Amino acid sequence: MKPLQEAVGSYLAKGRAWFHMPGHKGRGDGAFAEILPWDVTEVDGCDSLFHADGPIDLLEQAFSRVYGTRRTLLCAGGATLCIQTMLALACGIGRKLVISRNIHRSAINACALLGLEPVWVYPEQDAGDWFLGRYSPEAVGQALAAHPDAAAVYLTSPDYFGVMSDLTGIAEACRDYGVPLLADNAHGAHLPFLPERYGCLHPISCGAALCGDSLHKTMPAMTGAALLQIGEERFAGDAKRMMSMFGSTSPSYPIMLSCERALGYAQKGAKEGFARTTTRLDALRILAQQHGFALPQGVTDPARLTLGFGALGWPEQAFGDYIRAHGIEPEYISGSACVFLANGMNSDEDFARLEAAIRGIKPRGNPDPVRPVLPHPVRAMGVREAAFAPQEQVPVGQALGRIAAAEASPCPPGIPVVMGGERIGPAELESLRLYGVKTVNVVR
């Protein structure tokens, strides 16, 4: 089923003169010769993303069936647009939001736009040394009990290192307090296609009301391809309108066409591909442990390999040089751990290179474990107030005692060390230095 490709292909076959956007008129040379004709706009027969009643609507219905949702919306603006939409749907303006501290910067920016007041929950220390832990149903329940006026709960799972929280238990806690659970599932679009032995891990299957999936991170789609997954009917009716308030009025057709390609993979090929992938990664995890790497403990994303090289005494730059010398480019290297994303698109040669790198590693020492620390800064003003206040950029060394005007974070993973409106104390300053942040925007 390729309704969007067929619709655009039908339009191209008519050979009409393009007296419409985009300015390239479907003509290009070299690498662009084949792609530019497909970069159309909302011309006759090709539907309109935010008013879909044709091939885009059919595509969204097919995604909804595959993921088992009440409704699924196509998104050409990445998970960022999905996050903005679901926070606006569930919270509106100026409400409290129970939110995990390890959120992506896109969520804190959405809080600033909507004037939301974050009520932070912090992870447990249950993922082992070198890694942040999970968010527990108990911690979420305690936050909701202390803030009965909170509009929703928003959590990231899986996190950047693959650590997965108990979303089923957290969803139950949310139901007890009558609020929806929203999930940043940017790194989990593939979860429904894992082997059955891992159980149901996708947020919608776990009881989330809304979640955002970045198709481009773990499924075969172009950068910017994403899905807004809706698990509760009450949010389905207004979702398109709300998404249109944040999204471009000119969504990319190549990105949407790549979503259709990812749907085809989800319908045929994904389960087999992720079965092979998880089998290979399971074997590599065992091998990595045998060679002294630290791995996150507990439930983690089976399609992601996270190697704690800090346990071997390797510094970040040296390990990056080592892994790239084996012909590998990882997803992310932190100060003590490296993240590798894999799916059915990876070849046997890809995995062979990774295996050789793991087998060839030699310890450089036995350092004391360093658990990543999320600081507990004091809030001095609202997120929105800080974001729109006059501000200046200063070196981190001069930021002590100042109020952050915006989040400060390394990207990737885009997890803020300090949020807008928070005062930068000694602990925050140390964390900023640890993550290599050189400058920070502060309120004047």
N, C-alpha and C positions, 0 to 999 in steps of 0.2 A: 504494500500500500504506500503510494507516494503521491498523495493528492497535490501537494505544493509544487513538487518538481514537475508533475504533469501539467499543472496550470501555467507555470512560468514557461515550460517548454512549448506549450500550445501558443502562448503569446509570441514567443520568439519565432515560431514557425510561420506566423502571419507576415513577417517581414515588414512591419510598419516602420515608417520614419519616426524617430524618437524626438518629437517636439515636446518633451517632458524631461523632468529630472531622471537620473543624475547627469551631470555635465559631460561625462565621458561618452554618452550616447551609445553605450554598449560596444565601443570599439577600443581595442588595445592591441599591443604587440608584445612579443616576448612572453614572459611568465603571465602577463595579464590577458593574453589573447583569448583564453578559454573561460576565465572567470568573469570578466567584465560584462559579457552579454547577460549573465544571470543576475547581475546586480541591478535589478529593476526597482521600481517603486510601486505604489498602490494603483497600478493601472487596471483597466477593465479586465476582469476575470481572475486577477491575482490576489483578491481579498485585501483586507486591511487589519493589521494586528489587533488594534484596540476596538474594532467594530466587526470582528470576524463572524461571517456567516457562510463561508465557502470553504476552500481547501485548508485554510489555517484552522478553522473551527473543526474540521474533520481530523486534522493532525492532533489538535489538543484532545479531542475525544479519544483518539487512539492511545495517546500517552496516559490518559486517565485510566483506561482499562488496564494497561500494562502495570501501572503503579498502584492500582486499587484505591484511587482517590475519589472524593466527591466531585472534584473538578481539578484540572491541571491547566495552567496558563503558560503559553510559550513566552520566552523572554530573550531578547537580543541584547540586554543590558547587564548581563552577568547576574550573579547572586546578589550583588549590591542592590539592584532594582527590586529583586524579590524581597530582600530584607526591608527596604523602605516601605514597600507595599504592605507587608504583613504587620509591621509595627503600626502603620497608619490605620489599617483595618481593625486591629485588636485594641489599640490604645487611644487613637485619636490624638487630641492635643492636650498637653499639660498634665498628663497622668503619671502616676508612679509605675515603675516597671521593675520587677524582680529579675535580675540579670546576672549571668555568670561573668566573673571578672576577666576571663580570657577571651572576651569577644573580639571580633575583627573590627578594624577601624571603621568599616562601613556602617556598622551598627551604632557606634557612638556618634558618628556624623548624623545618622538618622535621628538619634535622640536629640541632637542639637536643633535639627530642622523642626522637629515636632514638639520641642520643649518638654521632653520627658525627663522625669527625675529617677535616676537609677538607684535601686536598692541592691547592693552587691551581695552575691554569695560567692564563697571561696571554695576551692577544691579540697578534697581530703588528701591525705598523704598515702594513697593506696596503689600507686603505679610503680613503686620501687624508686630506688635512688636514680637521680639524674632527670626525672620526669615529673611534670605536674600530674596531679591525680584527678579523680572524678568528682562530679557534683552529685551529692546524695539526695534521695527523697526527703530525708530528715532535715537537711540544711534548707532545702526549698520550703518545706512545711513550716519551719521555724521563721523564715523570712516572711511568709504569707501571714502567719499568726501575728507577727509584730507589725505588719503593714496590711491590714484588712482592706485598705482602699486601693491596693495595687490592681492594675488592669489586666496584667498578664505576667507570665514567666517566659523568659527568653534565654536559651542555652545553646552552646556550641557543642555538637557531638556528631561525628568524631572530631577531636581536636587535630591540630596540625601534625601531631606525632602519632595519631591513630588511636589515642585513648578514647574509649567510649563510655559514656555515663549510662546509668540505668533509667532510660527514658520511660520505660513502662511503669516503673515505680514512681517516677516524678510526675507522669501524667495522672496517676491515681491521686497523688497529693494535690495536684491542681484541681482535679474534679471535686475533691473534698472541700476546697475553698471557692469553687465556682468560677475559676479563671481558666483561660485557655493556655496551653503550652505551645510556644513557638520555638522552632529549632532551626539553627543555622546548620544545614546539612550540606554545605558547599562541597565538602569532600566525600559525600556519600551517595551520589546519584547511582552508583553501581550496586548498592547494598541489596536490592531485591534479587539480584542475579547471582549471588553467591551460592555455593553448595548448601543443601538443606541442613547439613550438620551444624551450621553456624546459627540456625534459627532465624527469626524475623528481626532484622536490625534497622530497617528503615524507619524514620520517625513516625510516619503516618501509620505504619503497622503497629507501632508501639503506643499509639494513642495521641500523638501530637495533633493539634488543630490546624497548624500551618507549618510549612517548612520550605526553605529555598534550596534547590539542588543546582550546583554548577555542573552542567553536562560536560563542559569542556575540560574539567579537571580529571575525571576518571572514565568518561565515555568518549567515543570517537566523534567529537564535535569541535567546531571552531571556537577559538577564544571569544568569550562573551555569551556563548550559548548557555541558557539556564532554564529552569522550570520552577514556577511557583506551584507547590503542591498544597491542595486544600482538603483537609480531612473532615471539616465540619460544615454542614450545609449553610449555616448562618453567615458564613464569610464568602460564599460562592457568588452571590448575586451582585455584589458591589466591587468585586475584586478587579475587574477590567477597568472600571472607571478610576479606581484608586491608583492602579498601576500607570494609567495614562497621565496622571498628575506628575509623576516623577520621571517617566520614560521619554525618550526622544520621539517626536512625531514622525521621524523618518527611520524606522527600524531597519536593520540590515537584512536584506533577503538572502545573501549568501550565508549569514549566520543561521537564519531560520531554516534554510535548506539543509544546513549541516545538522540541525536538530532532527530533521526528518531522517537523515542518514543514521543518526544515533538511535532513533526509534527502530529502524530496520535491524540494527545490531541487537537491540534489546529483545526484539521479537524472535530473532534467529541468529544465534552465534554467541550471545553474551554469556549464557550459562555454561556453555562448553569452554569459552575463553577464560572465564574466571575460575572454572574448575582446574584448568591447567595452571593458571597463574597462582592460585592459592596453594596448590600442591608444590610448586617450585619454591614459593616463598616460605612455606612451612619447613621445607628441607633446609633452606638457607638460614632460617632462624635457629635451627638446631646447630648448624655449622658455626654460626656466629657466636652462639653461647660457648661452644667448645673452644673458640679462639679468644674468648675473654671479653667480647662486647657485652655491654649492658642492654637489655631489652625492656620495654615497658611491660609491666606485669598486669594480669587481669585481662578483661575483655578489651580487645583492640581490633582495629580494622584488619581483616585477614588479607586484604589486597594491598597493604602498605607495609614496607619493611623499614623499621626505625632502628638504627644502630648507634648505641651510645659509645662512641669512641673515646670519650673522656675516661671511661673505666680502664682503658689501655694506656692512659697517660699521653695521648696524642692531643696537640693543640689544633684549633680550628683550621688555620691556614695550611698546616702541614698535612692534615687529613684531606682537605680539599685538593691539594696538589697530588696526593697519593691516589685518590679515587679517579681524578681526571687523567692521570697517567695510564690508567687502565681503560681509557676510552669511554668513560661514563660521566654523564652530567646528571647529578642528583636534583631532586626537587628543592631541597633546602639543607643548609649546613648551619647549625647553631654553634654555640661555644663548646658544646660537648656531645651533640648527637646529629646524625645525618638521616634525612628522610628520602626514601625511594618510592615512587609511585609506579605501579605496574598494572597492566591489564592484558587482554588477549591480543592486543596489537604488538606487544613486545615479542621479539624473536628468541629462538633458542640461543643465538649468539649473544643477545643482550644479557640473558641470565648467565651464560657461561662467563662473560666478562665480570659480572658481579660475584660469581662464585670464586673466580681466580683472585679477585681483590681481597675477599674475605680470607681465603686460604693463605694468602701471602703476607697478611698483616703480622707485625711483631710488636709485642708490648714495649712501651717506652718507660714504664714505671708503674707504680701502684698508688695513684692519687686517692685522696679522700673523696668520697662521693659528694657531689655538689648538686643539691636539689634546687631547681629553678624556684625563685621566690617571687610571688606577686605581692607588692607592697600594699599597705593599708593606709593610704594617704587621707588627710583631713580635707573635707570639702569646704571651700571658702565662698563659692558662688555657684549658680546654676550652670549646667552645661551650655544651654542656649545663650545665657548672658555672657559667658566667657567667650563663646565662639564669635559673637558679634561685637565684642568690646575692642577698643583700640589696643593694638598689640605690637610687640617687637620681638625680633629673633635675637637670642643671646647664646653664647657658648654655654654648654652644660655646667661648666665650672663656676659660672656666674649666676646660676639659677636658684641657688639655695634660698629658701624663704619666699620665692616668687610664686604667683598663681599661674598655673598653666592655662594658656588661652585655647589650646587645642590638644588633642591626644598626641603623644610622642611615642613612636613605635618603630621597630625595624620592620621592613617589608621585603620579602616574606619574613615571618608569618603574618605581619600586620596586627599583632596583639599589642594593644597600648600598655605601656609601663605606667604612664600617668595620663589621666583624663583631663579634659578641659574643666576649669573651675576648681581643680584640686591644688593644694599648696605643696610645693616641692620641698620635702624635708630631707634629712640625711639619708634615710633608707631609699627614698625615691631617687635621689642623686646617685647613689651607689648602683641601683638597678639600671639606670640610664647608661652609666659608664660601662657596666657589665655587658649590656646589649649593643654597645658600640654606637650609641646615639651621640652625635657631636654637638648639635644645637637643639634648642627648644623654643617654641613661641610662648611668650608670657604676656600677661595683661600689663599694660603700661600703668 
